[in-house]
């Protein structure tokens, strides 16, 4: 009987284990994947942040630097006619990009000088002397220049001839010719809007350069000239004369002016 009871005990134990396993194991293998997953702890178990681990496991990507991106996005600077220099451009590059100022011909005409007359105006600020023009020219309040002579206004017109001197108002260049070209471009600020230059005379003078030219604006035109001359001051001096077509009978005075500009001494 003892052996019978031992056999019954073993059978009973095996049955209990079998029932327990059946209750614990899922009926289908994919039920394991369907069990809920516990949320990760808010505090990482490693000192390395997740983002660093992710970037370390992936290949590094090449992206443009902020400087490169800004340079690529920035528009190419271009000189604007009549304005100050665009960033990155020299004064001469801005001149050549200005459609109002054509290139100077390689063989420009030369001016036949005339006698300037005895009367002069001395300008100690520039170190220059210019002819004192007779009637109808008359002296005028100079500012913002350092000397000024003008023709009387004609009825119905706000343009009149003027002769002025002042220290060079633009950047001096290594070449006196280039300096005179920049000075002529600057004088467009003192002609009607839309003026364009047409060159007439270009020639060196002792200590500087002279240019004469036409300025056309719409259907009208003025004649003008600039003389850039080293008067011994910190900056070269500029003499500028312009006469509109409404006073064309005084155009001959332009030749007299450029013939008579000299250094004060």
C-alpha positions as CSV (number, residue, x, y, z in Angstrom):
1,X,0.0,0.0,0.0
2,X,2.9,2.3,0.8
3,X,4.1,2.1,-2.8
4,X,0.6,2.8,-4.1
5,X,0.3,5.9,-2.1
6,X,3.7,7.1,-3.3
7,X,2.6,6.6,-6.9
8,X,-0.6,8.5,-6.4
9,X,1.4,11.4,-4.8
10,X,3.8,11.6,-7.8
11,X,0.9,11.6,-10.3
12,X,-0.9,14.3,-8.3
13,X,2.2,16.5,-8.3
14,X,2.7,16.1,-12.0
15,X,-0.9,17.0,-12.7
16,X,-0.7,20.2,-10.5
17,X,2.5,21.3,-12.3
18,X,0.9,20.7,-15.7
19,X,-2.3,22.7,-14.8
20,X,-0.1,25.6,-13.5
21,X,1.9,25.8,-16.6
22,X,-1.2,25.8,-18.8
23,X,-2.7,28.7,-16.8
24,X,0.5,30.8,-16.9
25,X,1.6,30.4,-20.5
26,X,-0.4,32.2,-23.3
27,X,-2.5,30.2,-25.6
28,X,-0.7,31.8,-28.7
29,X,2.9,32.9,-29.1
30,X,2.1,36.5,-30.2
31,X,0.3,37.2,-26.9
32,X,3.8,37.9,-25.4
33,X,4.2,40.9,-27.8
34,X,0.8,42.2,-26.8
35,X,1.6,42.6,-23.2
36,X,1.9,46.2,-22.0
37,X,5.4,47.5,-21.7
38,X,6.4,49.5,-18.6
39,X,7.2,53.1,-19.2
40,X,11.0,54.0,-18.9
41,X,12.2,55.8,-15.8
42,X,12.2,59.6,-16.1
43,X,15.8,59.6,-14.9
44,X,18.2,57.9,-17.4
45,X,20.2,55.1,-16.0
46,X,23.3,56.2,-18.0
47,X,25.1,59.6,-17.8
48,X,25.0,59.9,-21.6
49,X,21.9,61.7,-22.9
50,X,19.7,59.8,-25.4
51,X,20.3,62.4,-28.1
52,X,24.1,61.9,-27.7
53,X,23.7,58.2,-28.0
54,X,21.6,58.5,-31.1
55,X,24.0,60.8,-32.8
56,X,26.9,58.6,-31.9
57,X,25.2,55.6,-33.5
58,X,24.4,57.4,-36.7
59,X,26.8,58.7,-39.4
60,X,27.6,62.5,-39.0
61,X,25.8,64.8,-41.4
62,X,27.6,67.7,-43.0
63,X,25.6,71.0,-42.8
64,X,26.8,74.5,-43.8
65,X,28.1,76.8,-41.1
66,X,26.0,79.9,-40.2
67,X,28.6,82.1,-41.9
68,X,28.4,80.1,-45.2
69,X,24.6,80.1,-45.0
70,X,24.6,83.9,-44.6
71,X,27.0,84.4,-47.4
72,X,25.0,82.2,-49.7
73,X,21.8,84.0,-48.8
74,X,23.2,87.5,-49.1
75,X,22.5,89.2,-52.5
76,X,25.4,90.3,-54.7
77,X,26.1,94.0,-54.0
78,X,25.9,96.3,-57.0
79,X,26.7,100.0,-57.2
80,X,23.7,102.2,-57.4
81,X,24.1,105.3,-59.7
82,X,24.3,108.5,-57.7
83,X,24.5,106.8,-54.3
84,X,27.4,106.1,-52.0
85,X,29.6,103.1,-52.6
86,X,28.1,99.7,-52.4
87,X,29.8,97.3,-50.0
88,X,32.9,95.7,-51.4
89,X,33.3,98.1,-54.4
90,X,36.1,100.6,-55.0
91,X,35.3,104.2,-56.1
92,X,36.5,103.4,-59.7
93,X,34.4,100.2,-59.9
94,X,31.3,102.2,-58.9
95,X,32.2,104.8,-61.6
96,X,32.5,102.2,-64.3
97,X,29.2,100.7,-63.2
98,X,27.4,104.0,-63.4
99,X,25.4,104.2,-66.7
100,X,25.4,108.0,-66.5
101,X,29.1,108.2,-67.0
102,X,30.5,106.6,-70.2
103,X,34.1,105.5,-70.5
104,X,36.5,108.3,-71.5
105,X,37.7,107.9,-75.1
106,X,41.3,106.9,-75.5
107,X,41.9,109.9,-77.7
108,X,39.9,112.7,-76.3
109,X,40.1,116.2,-77.7
110,X,42.5,118.8,-76.4
111,X,41.5,122.3,-75.4
112,X,43.1,125.4,-76.9
113,X,43.7,127.6,-73.9
114,X,42.8,131.3,-74.0
115,X,43.9,134.3,-71.9
116,X,41.9,134.2,-68.6
117,X,41.9,138.0,-67.9
118,X,43.4,140.0,-65.1
119,X,40.7,139.7,-62.4
120,X,41.0,136.7,-60.1
121,X,39.3,135.1,-57.1
122,X,41.7,133.7,-54.5
123,X,40.6,130.7,-52.4
124,X,42.9,130.0,-49.5
125,X,40.9,127.0,-48.4
126,X,41.9,125.1,-51.6
127,X,45.1,126.9,-52.5
128,X,43.6,127.8,-55.9
129,X,43.0,130.9,-58.0
130,X,40.2,131.1,-60.5
131,X,39.3,133.9,-63.0
132,X,36.9,136.6,-61.8
133,X,34.3,136.6,-64.5
134,X,32.8,140.0,-65.6
135,X,29.2,140.9,-65.9
136,X,26.6,139.4,-65.9
137,X,28.5,137.1,-63.5
138,X,28.6,138.1,-59.9
139,X,29.9,136.8,-56.6
140,X,27.5,134.8,-54.5
141,X,27.2,133.3,-51.0
142,X,29.6,130.4,-51.3
143,X,28.4,127.8,-48.8
144,X,28.7,124.8,-49.1
145,X,31.6,125.7,-51.4
146,X,34.5,128.0,-50.6
147,X,34.0,130.4,-53.5
148,X,31.1,130.9,-55.9
149,X,30.2,133.1,-58.9
150,X,26.8,132.8,-60.6
151,X,24.9,134.1,-63.6
152,X,21.5,135.7,-63.0
153,X,18.4,133.4,-63.2
154,X,16.3,133.7,-66.3
155,X,12.6,134.0,-66.0
156,X,10.9,130.6,-66.0
157,X,14.1,128.7,-65.3
158,X,15.7,127.5,-62.1
159,X,19.0,126.6,-63.9
160,X,21.8,129.1,-64.1
161,X,25.6,129.1,-64.7
162,X,27.9,128.9,-61.7
163,X,31.6,128.7,-61.0
164,X,32.7,127.2,-57.6
165,X,35.8,126.0,-55.8
166,X,36.1,123.7,-52.9
167,X,38.4,121.0,-51.4
168,X,38.1,117.8,-53.3
169,X,34.7,116.3,-52.3
170,X,35.5,112.7,-53.4
171,X,38.2,110.2,-52.6
172,X,41.5,111.1,-54.3
173,X,42.9,108.4,-56.6
174,X,46.5,107.6,-57.5
175,X,45.9,109.0,-60.9
176,X,44.9,112.7,-61.3
177,X,42.8,111.6,-64.4
178,X,40.8,109.1,-62.3
179,X,40.3,111.7,-59.6
180,X,38.9,114.2,-62.2
181,X,36.6,111.5,-63.5
182,X,35.2,110.9,-60.1
183,X,34.8,114.6,-59.6
184,X,32.9,115.0,-62.8
185,X,30.5,112.2,-61.7
186,X,30.0,114.0,-58.4
187,X,29.0,117.2,-60.2
188,X,25.9,115.4,-61.5
189,X,24.5,116.1,-58.0
190,X,24.4,119.7,-59.1
191,X,22.6,119.2,-62.4
192,X,19.0,118.3,-63.0
193,X,17.9,114.7,-62.2
194,X,18.6,112.2,-65.0
195,X,21.7,113.9,-66.3
196,X,24.1,111.9,-68.4
197,X,27.7,112.9,-69.3
198,X,29.1,113.2,-72.8
199,X,32.9,113.8,-72.7
200,X,34.5,116.6,-74.8
201,X,38.0,117.4,-73.6
202,X,40.4,115.5,-71.3
203,X,44.0,116.6,-70.7
204,X,46.7,116.9,-68.1
205,X,47.7,120.2,-66.6
206,X,50.6,121.0,-64.3
207,X,49.7,119.5,-60.9
208,X,46.4,118.0,-62.0
209,X,43.8,117.3,-64.7
210,X,41.0,119.0,-66.5
211,X,37.8,117.6,-68.2
212,X,35.1,119.4,-70.1
213,X,31.8,117.7,-71.0
214,X,28.1,118.0,-71.7
215,X,25.4,117.0,-69.3
216,X,22.1,116.0,-71.1
217,X,18.9,115.8,-69.1
218,X,15.8,115.1,-71.1
219,X,15.6,117.5,-74.0
220,X,18.1,120.0,-72.4
221,X,21.8,120.2,-72.0
222,X,24.4,122.0,-70.0
223,X,28.1,122.4,-70.7
224,X,30.5,121.9,-67.7
225,X,34.1,121.4,-66.7
226,X,36.1,120.3,-63.7
227,X,39.8,121.1,-62.9
228,X,41.4,119.0,-60.1
229,X,44.7,120.7,-59.0
230,X,47.0,120.2,-56.1
231,X,47.1,123.6,-54.3
232,X,49.4,122.4,-51.5
233,X,46.6,121.7,-49.0
234,X,45.6,118.5,-47.2
235,X,43.4,117.7,-50.2
236,X,43.6,118.8,-53.9
237,X,41.3,121.6,-54.9
238,X,38.4,121.4,-57.3
239,X,37.1,124.1,-59.7
240,X,33.8,123.3,-61.2
241,X,31.9,125.4,-63.8
242,X,28.6,124.7,-65.5
243,X,26.4,126.8,-67.8
244,X,22.9,125.6,-69.1
245,X,21.8,126.0,-72.7
246,X,19.4,128.8,-71.7
247,X,22.6,130.9,-71.1
248,X,24.6,129.4,-74.0
249,X,26.0,132.8,-74.9
250,X,28.2,132.3,-71.8
251,X,29.6,128.9,-72.8
252,X,32.8,130.6,-74.0
253,X,33.4,131.5,-70.3
254,X,34.0,127.8,-69.6
255,X,37.2,127.8,-71.7
256,X,38.3,131.0,-69.9
257,X,37.8,129.4,-66.5
258,X,39.8,126.2,-67.2
259,X,42.5,128.3,-68.8
260,X,42.9,130.5,-65.8
261,X,42.8,128.0,-62.8
262,X,46.2,127.9,-61.1
263,X,47.8,127.4,-57.7
264,X,47.7,130.3,-55.3
265,X,51.2,131.6,-54.6
